[in-house]
Amino acid sequence: PQSPFSLAILNVGAPAAGMNAAVRSAVRIGICQGHTIYAVSDGFEGLAKGQIREVGWHDVAGWLGRGGSMLGTKRTLPKTCMGKIVENVRKFNIQGLLVIGGFEAYEGVLQLVEARGQYEELCIIMCVIPATISNNVPGTDFSLGSDTAVNAAMESCDRIKQSASGTKRRVFIVETMGGYCGYLSTVTGIAVGADAAYVYEDPFTIHDLKANVEHLTDKMKTDIQRGLVLRNEKCHEHYTTEFLYNLYSSEGKGIFDCRINVLGHLQQGGAPTPFDRNYGTKLGVKAVLWMSEKLQELFSEGRVFADSEDSACVIGLRKKVVAFSPVTELKKVTDFEHRLPQEQWWLNLRLMLKMLANYQISLTEYISGKMEHVTRRTL
């Protein structure tokens, strides 16, 4: 049966693998619910320019395994074109907004929520599906696309290591993406057995660099005569990839030589991995079902009026639960200057990285995860 509601779906930020899987499942579940579904091209900019079209069941056929974003994404934030966005929301009578994207998607929805006092049209249901390779959106442990990105970075690093097996005594410095968030370099470092991974969240000094160089010098005396050092793109203002290369080259003169690799946009990956396809499909379904429930709840006198905090949420996997967190609450735990959540679960893994690279670290410092009892209620 037809419902009186219409939802708009848009992609915001940089392309990430799995976005299309989420769009596909969201469109189809929306159609099953009887809603009118609009697809918006080019993010918030497209919403302002009126690049909005109605989509049907077959328009999203075959999108599951496609990488990147078929709708097109832009980094534009709504505050630059708020008036036009409101105009189009009124014109197309949009009652729900599903935004799939990275930090810009979260920040954009937050700006729309904060503008509700000024524009009554923005009192609609909004939901953000975090999709970014950087994994830096608050309210979720895993963003859509970060699994594909780690796989792509890992494959590149494996090939780089393989090239060193022919030429002995070589150290590779590999730069990964991710802005200030060191998730990619830490998790890739664990996956490829890196000797060090420099990230912004774990501050390092010249003494740490010196210790790393000495460690690699000792390592070259053993059977394994190659080293791999990962560096997040914004891990330090002054210790750039070029600086690390010069440091390692001069300190290792006569012992090992050094090479730089900047992975760049390779990390966005081609086709999404099975995890990202599954995860994107599930999040798309859960988000639309949640939005439908909210729309029916808040529908009265022929219109939807949503001004409560829990009408604009980020959907995300927290430990083992898919949770909806209001964007206004997440604002308190976000570092907007560096575009990071204030608490990140993967920082506890960094000690393991050092242990496996054979640094002298006591096991007492390592925080192991705790097994939680699973009950029907938590599931």
Backbone torsions as a table, in degrees:
resi	resn	phi	psi	omega
1	PRO	NA	144.1	178.6
2	GLN	-70.1	138.2	175.4
3	SER	-106.2	160.2	-177.7
4	PRO	-81.4	3.9	-172.6
5	PHE	-96.6	149.9	172.2
6	SER	-129.5	136.0	-178.6
7	LEU	-115.3	145.1	174.7
8	ALA	-115.1	138.5	-179.6
9	ILE	-118.4	130.1	177.8
10	LEU	-141.1	154.8	176.6
11	ASN	-106.8	134.9	-177.0
12	VAL	-131.0	145.7	175.7
13	GLY	93.8	-152.8	179.8
14	ALA	-85.2	151.0	179.1
15	PRO	-63.4	143.3	176.3
16	ALA	-138.6	143.6	179.9
17	ALA	-64.5	137.9	179.2
18	GLY	103.5	-14.2	178.0
19	MET	-58.9	-43.5	-176.5
20	ASN	-67.8	-34.6	177.6
21	ALA	-62.8	-40.2	179.9
22	ALA	-68.2	-42.2	179.6
23	VAL	-62.4	-45.1	-176.9
24	ARG	-60.1	-49.5	-177.0
25	SER	-69.0	-35.1	179.7
26	ALA	-65.5	-44.0	-180.0
27	VAL	-61.3	-47.0	-174.3
28	ARG	-70.7	-39.1	177.4
29	ILE	-67.3	-37.9	176.9
30	GLY	-60.1	-42.6	179.4
31	ILE	-65.9	-39.6	177.5
32	CYS	-60.1	-34.0	-179.8
33	GLN	-79.2	-8.3	178.2
34	GLY	89.6	9.3	-179.5
35	HIS	-79.9	160.0	170.2
36	THR	-88.4	127.2	-176.4
37	ILE	-112.5	126.1	176.4
38	TYR	-108.7	139.2	173.5
39	ALA	-106.1	132.7	-177.7
40	VAL	-109.9	126.2	178.1
41	SER	-85.2	149.9	172.9
42	ASP	57.7	42.7	169.7
43	GLY	58.5	-146.0	-177.3
44	PHE	-66.2	-27.5	178.7
45	GLU	-65.5	-41.6	177.9
46	GLY	-66.7	-34.2	178.0
47	LEU	-65.9	-36.7	179.2
48	ALA	-72.2	-36.6	-177.0
49	LYS	-85.2	-5.4	178.8
50	GLY	81.1	26.2	177.5
51	GLN	-83.0	67.2	-173.0
52	ILE	-123.1	129.9	177.4
53	ARG	-135.8	150.3	178.2
54	GLU	-78.8	138.1	-179.9
55	VAL	-117.5	148.0	179.1
56	GLY	-111.7	-176.6	-176.4
57	TRP	-57.4	-43.9	-173.1
58	HIS	-83.6	-12.0	-179.7
59	ASP	-67.0	-22.1	-177.3
60	VAL	-110.0	15.9	-180.0
61	ALA	-64.6	135.1	176.6
62	GLY	77.9	12.4	-178.1
63	TRP	-82.7	-14.0	-170.8
64	LEU	-57.1	-45.8	-174.1
65	GLY	-94.8	7.1	-177.9
66	ARG	-81.5	135.6	176.4
67	GLY	-83.5	174.8	177.6
68	GLY	64.9	-148.7	-178.2
69	SER	-133.0	118.9	-178.9
70	MET	-75.6	-26.9	-179.4
71	LEU	-77.3	-24.1	-175.6
72	GLY	91.6	137.3	-177.6
73	THR	-125.4	153.1	173.8
74	LYS	-139.7	153.6	-179.7
75	ARG	-88.5	-0.5	-176.3
76	THR	-56.4	135.1	177.3
77	LEU	-95.8	151.5	-173.8
78	PRO	-63.9	-25.6	-174.7
79	LYS	-62.7	-22.4	179.9
80	THR	-75.2	-20.6	-176.4
81	CYS	-143.4	40.3	-174.1
82	MET	-58.0	-45.0	-177.4
83	GLY	-57.5	-45.1	-177.8
84	LYS	-69.2	-35.9	178.5
85	ILE	-62.1	-47.3	-179.3
86	VAL	-59.8	-41.9	179.6
87	GLU	-58.1	-45.5	-178.8
88	ASN	-72.5	-32.5	176.7
89	VAL	-62.9	-40.3	178.7
90	ARG	-69.3	-45.4	-176.0
91	LYS	-60.6	-44.6	-178.1
92	PHE	-91.1	0.3	179.7
93	ASN	53.5	52.3	-178.1
94	ILE	-83.5	125.5	179.1
95	GLN	-106.3	-10.4	180.0
96	GLY	-143.5	142.0	-177.9
97	LEU	-127.0	117.0	177.3
98	LEU	-106.6	112.6	-175.7
99	VAL	-108.1	119.6	-179.9
100	ILE	-109.2	117.3	-178.6
101	GLY	172.7	-170.2	-174.4
102	GLY	-90.6	-142.6	-176.0
103	PHE	-61.2	-33.9	179.5
104	GLU	-63.8	-34.7	179.6
105	ALA	-64.5	-45.2	179.7
106	TYR	-64.5	-45.7	-178.3
107	GLU	-66.3	-38.4	-179.9
108	GLY	-63.9	-45.6	179.0
109	VAL	-64.4	-37.1	177.1
110	LEU	-61.0	-41.7	178.5
111	GLN	-64.8	-38.5	178.7
112	LEU	-65.3	-40.5	179.9
113	VAL	-64.6	-41.7	-178.7
114	GLU	-69.4	-20.8	179.5
115	ALA	-90.3	3.7	-178.2
116	ARG	-60.9	-35.2	-179.7
117	GLY	-61.2	-32.2	-176.5
118	GLN	-86.9	-38.7	-177.4
119	TYR	-122.7	117.6	-179.0
120	GLU	-68.3	-26.6	-177.9
121	GLU	-62.4	-22.5	-177.5
122	LEU	-84.7	2.8	175.5
123	CYS	-81.5	64.9	-179.8
124	ILE	-124.6	173.1	179.5
125	ILE	-81.2	130.6	178.2
126	MET	-129.0	143.3	178.9
127	CYS	-141.4	139.2	178.9
128	VAL	-112.9	126.6	169.8
129	ILE	-101.2	112.7	-177.0
130	PRO	-67.4	121.0	178.9
131	ALA	-137.5	99.7	179.3
132	THR	-159.1	145.9	179.8
133	ILE	-72.5	-20.6	-175.2
134	SER	-75.9	-21.6	-177.5
135	ASN	56.6	46.6	-175.5
136	ASN	-117.2	20.5	180.0
137	VAL	-92.8	129.6	178.0
138	PRO	-69.0	156.0	177.5
139	GLY	94.2	-0.5	177.6
140	THR	-149.9	150.0	176.6
141	ASP	-86.2	-31.8	-179.3
142	PHE	-128.3	127.7	173.8
143	SER	-94.7	153.8	176.7
144	LEU	-65.4	130.4	178.0
145	GLY	101.8	-20.3	-177.2
146	SER	-72.3	-29.9	178.4
147	ASP	-66.9	-44.3	178.2
148	THR	-62.2	-39.7	-178.1
149	ALA	-65.7	-42.4	178.9
150	VAL	-63.9	-41.7	178.4
151	ASN	-60.6	-43.9	-178.5
152	ALA	-65.4	-43.3	179.4
153	ALA	-65.4	-39.1	-179.4
154	MET	-64.2	-44.8	179.4
155	GLU	-61.5	-41.6	179.1
156	SER	-62.6	-45.1	-178.7
157	CYS	-65.0	-36.0	178.2
158	ASP	-63.0	-40.2	179.7
159	ARG	-69.0	-38.4	178.7
160	ILE	-62.9	-43.2	179.1
161	LYS	-63.3	-38.7	-178.6
162	GLN	-63.5	-36.3	-179.5
163	SER	-66.1	-25.9	-179.2
164	ALA	-78.7	-18.3	-178.5
165	SER	-68.8	-23.6	175.5
166	GLY	-78.2	-43.4	178.6
167	THR	-103.2	116.2	-176.2
168	LYS	-72.6	163.2	174.2
169	ARG	52.9	65.9	178.6
170	ARG	-136.4	141.0	176.6
171	VAL	-117.1	130.3	178.1
172	PHE	-104.5	134.6	173.1
173	ILE	-108.6	117.2	-175.1
174	VAL	-113.3	126.9	179.2
175	GLU	-101.0	127.0	178.7
176	THR	-106.3	165.1	178.9
177	MET	-87.2	-171.3	176.0
178	GLY	122.6	6.2	-179.1
179	GLY	61.9	-130.5	178.4
180	TYR	-85.6	-9.4	-175.7
181	CYS	-85.2	123.5	-174.8
182	GLY	-91.9	16.1	-176.9
183	TYR	-58.2	-49.9	-175.8
184	LEU	-58.6	-47.3	-175.8
185	SER	-71.0	-35.0	179.8
186	THR	-66.8	-50.6	-174.9
187	VAL	-70.9	-36.5	175.9
188	THR	-65.5	-39.3	178.6
189	GLY	-58.1	-42.0	178.2
190	ILE	-67.6	-39.2	-176.9
191	ALA	-68.3	-31.5	-175.9
192	VAL	-107.3	0.1	179.3
193	GLY	69.9	48.8	-178.6
194	ALA	-73.4	156.8	179.6
195	ASP	-81.1	-27.9	177.4
196	ALA	-159.3	151.5	174.6
197	ALA	-136.0	114.7	-177.7
198	TYR	-91.6	123.6	178.7
199	VAL	-132.0	159.0	-177.4
200	TYR	-67.1	-37.6	-174.7
201	GLU	-68.4	-23.0	-178.2
202	ASP	-114.1	87.3	-171.0
203	PRO	-58.4	139.8	179.2
204	PHE	-128.3	152.7	-177.6
205	THR	-118.3	-178.5	179.2
206	ILE	-64.9	-27.2	178.1
207	HIS	-66.3	-37.5	177.8
208	ASP	-66.5	-40.1	179.4
209	LEU	-64.4	-40.2	179.9
210	LYS	-63.1	-43.5	179.1
211	ALA	-61.9	-39.9	179.0
212	ASN	-64.2	-42.1	180.0
213	VAL	-64.1	-44.3	179.1
214	GLU	-62.4	-40.4	179.4
215	HIS	-60.9	-44.1	-179.9
216	LEU	-68.2	-35.9	178.2
217	THR	-61.7	-42.4	177.2
218	ASP	-65.6	-38.5	-177.0
219	LYS	-63.9	-33.2	-178.4
220	MET	-66.6	-17.3	178.9
221	LYS	-82.2	-11.3	-179.8
222	THR	-92.9	-168.0	-178.4
223	ASP	-71.2	-34.1	-177.2
224	ILE	-87.2	106.2	-174.5
225	GLN	-106.7	52.2	174.3
226	ARG	-150.7	152.2	179.7
227	GLY	-133.7	154.1	178.4
228	LEU	-137.0	123.0	-179.7
229	VAL	-121.9	127.2	179.5
230	LEU	-102.5	144.9	-179.9
231	ARG	-138.6	126.5	176.8
232	ASN	-74.1	145.1	-169.2
233	GLU	-58.5	-33.2	-178.7
234	LYS	-118.1	34.8	-174.0
235	CYS	-70.1	-26.6	179.8
236	HIS	-154.8	140.9	-177.1
237	GLU	-64.9	-39.8	-173.4
238	HIS	-105.9	-31.1	-179.9
239	TYR	-83.8	76.4	-178.2
240	THR	-77.9	173.8	177.8
241	THR	-60.4	-39.5	179.4
242	GLU	-63.2	-42.4	179.0
243	PHE	-62.4	-45.7	-179.6
244	LEU	-61.9	-40.2	179.4
245	TYR	-61.3	-46.4	-179.9
246	ASN	-63.9	-40.4	-179.8
247	LEU	-63.5	-51.7	-178.5
248	TYR	-63.8	-38.3	-178.3
249	SER	-64.7	-45.6	-176.4
250	SER	-73.3	-38.0	-179.5
251	GLU	-72.4	-28.1	-176.5
252	GLY	-99.1	11.7	-177.7
253	LYS	-55.7	127.1	-179.9
254	GLY	86.0	-16.3	-179.9
255	ILE	-108.0	-49.3	175.8
256	PHE	-148.5	158.1	172.9
257	ASP	-109.8	171.0	-166.5
258	CYS	-130.9	147.9	176.8
259	ARG	-138.9	150.0	178.2
260	ILE	-106.7	142.0	169.7
261	ASN	-135.7	122.1	174.8
262	VAL	-105.5	113.0	-172.8
263	LEU	-69.9	-34.8	175.7
264	GLY	58.9	-141.8	-170.9
265	HIS	-76.4	0.5	171.8
266	LEU	-55.6	-33.3	-172.2
267	GLN	-69.5	-14.9	177.3
268	GLN	-68.0	-11.5	174.5
269	GLY	70.0	161.2	177.2
270	GLY	-87.1	-102.9	178.7
271	ALA	-76.2	144.1	179.4
272	PRO	-65.0	150.7	178.5
273	THR	-73.7	163.7	178.7
274	PRO	-53.7	-38.6	-179.9
275	PHE	-60.7	-46.8	-177.3
276	ASP	-68.9	-32.9	177.4
277	ARG	-65.9	-47.5	179.5
278	ASN	-61.7	-48.9	-174.8
279	TYR	-63.8	-43.4	178.7
280	GLY	-62.7	-43.5	-179.8
281	THR	-62.6	-45.8	-178.0
282	LYS	-64.8	-44.1	-178.6
283	LEU	-64.9	-38.7	178.2
284	GLY	-59.5	-45.6	-179.7
285	VAL	-64.9	-50.3	-176.7
286	LYS	-62.4	-39.7	-178.9
287	ALA	-64.2	-44.8	-177.6
288	VAL	-68.9	-38.4	178.4
289	LEU	-64.1	-40.5	178.4
290	TRP	-64.0	-43.0	-179.7
291	MET	-64.3	-40.5	179.4
292	SER	-61.2	-43.4	179.9
293	GLU	-60.7	-45.5	-179.5
294	LYS	-65.2	-40.5	-178.7
295	LEU	-61.8	-44.5	-179.8
296	GLN	-66.0	-36.2	-179.1
297	GLU	-64.0	-41.9	-172.7
298	LEU	-98.7	8.5	-177.7
299	PHE	-86.0	118.4	175.3
300	SER	-150.8	146.0	-179.7
301	GLU	52.0	40.6	174.4
302	GLY	75.6	11.2	177.6
303	ARG	-149.7	163.8	178.5
304	VAL	-105.5	128.6	175.6
305	PHE	-128.6	107.3	-177.0
306	ALA	-120.2	108.9	177.1
307	ASP	-123.3	7.3	179.4
308	SER	-81.0	159.8	-178.9
309	GLU	-61.9	-38.3	-174.4
310	ASP	-80.7	14.8	176.0
311	SER	-96.4	-1.2	174.6
312	ALA	-134.5	105.8	-171.2
313	CYS	-128.7	161.9	169.4
314	VAL	-105.4	126.9	176.4
315	ILE	-91.7	136.0	-179.1
316	GLY	-162.8	162.0	178.0
317	LEU	-89.2	115.2	177.3
318	ARG	-114.5	111.9	-171.1
319	LYS	55.2	-101.4	-178.8
320	LYS	-121.5	11.3	-176.5
321	VAL	-115.9	135.6	172.1
322	VAL	-83.7	113.0	-173.2
323	ALA	-118.9	153.8	174.3
324	PHE	-107.5	118.6	-178.8
325	SER	-114.0	124.4	178.8
326	PRO	-59.8	137.2	-176.5
327	VAL	-63.7	-31.4	-179.2
328	THR	-67.6	-33.2	177.0
329	GLU	-72.5	-38.0	-178.8
330	LEU	-67.7	-23.5	-180.0
331	LYS	-56.8	-34.4	-177.7
332	LYS	-68.2	-25.7	-176.1
333	VAL	-109.6	26.2	-178.2
334	THR	-119.2	137.5	173.7
335	ASP	-98.2	98.6	-173.6
336	PHE	-72.0	-27.2	-179.1
337	GLU	-64.6	-43.8	-178.8
338	HIS	-101.1	3.8	179.2
339	ARG	54.0	57.8	-177.8
340	LEU	-140.2	150.5	166.1
341	PRO	-73.9	148.4	-177.0
342	GLN	-71.5	-27.3	178.1
343	GLU	-119.6	130.9	-179.6
344	GLN	-130.5	127.4	-172.2
345	TRP	-66.8	-30.1	-171.9
346	TRP	-77.1	-8.1	178.7
347	LEU	-62.8	-27.0	178.0
348	ASN	-67.4	-17.8	-178.1
349	LEU	-80.5	-13.5	-171.9
350	ARG	-67.7	-30.5	177.7
351	LEU	-65.0	-37.7	179.3
352	MET	-63.3	-37.7	178.5
353	LEU	-59.0	-43.8	-179.8
354	LYS	-69.1	-39.7	178.9
355	MET	-59.8	-45.4	-176.4
356	LEU	-71.3	-19.5	176.6
357	ALA	-89.4	8.4	174.0
358	ASN	70.7	37.3	170.9
359	TYR	-89.5	153.9	-178.8
360	GLN	-79.4	98.0	179.8
361	ILE	-132.1	136.1	-178.6
362	SER	-81.6	143.2	-177.4
363	LEU	-67.8	-16.9	-177.7
364	THR	-66.8	-24.8	-178.8
365	GLU	-77.6	-20.3	-173.8
366	TYR	-75.1	128.9	178.8
367	ILE	-95.2	111.1	-179.7
368	SER	-87.6	154.0	180.0
369	GLY	-71.9	154.2	178.3
370	LYS	-105.1	136.8	177.3
371	MET	-78.7	128.9	177.8
372	GLU	-101.8	143.9	178.7
373	HIS	-72.1	131.3	-179.0
374	VAL	-93.9	126.6	174.8
375	THR	-119.3	169.6	179.4
376	ARG	-60.8	-34.1	-176.1
377	ARG	-67.1	-42.6	-178.1
378	THR	-69.1	-32.6	178.6
379	LEU	-69.1	NA	NA
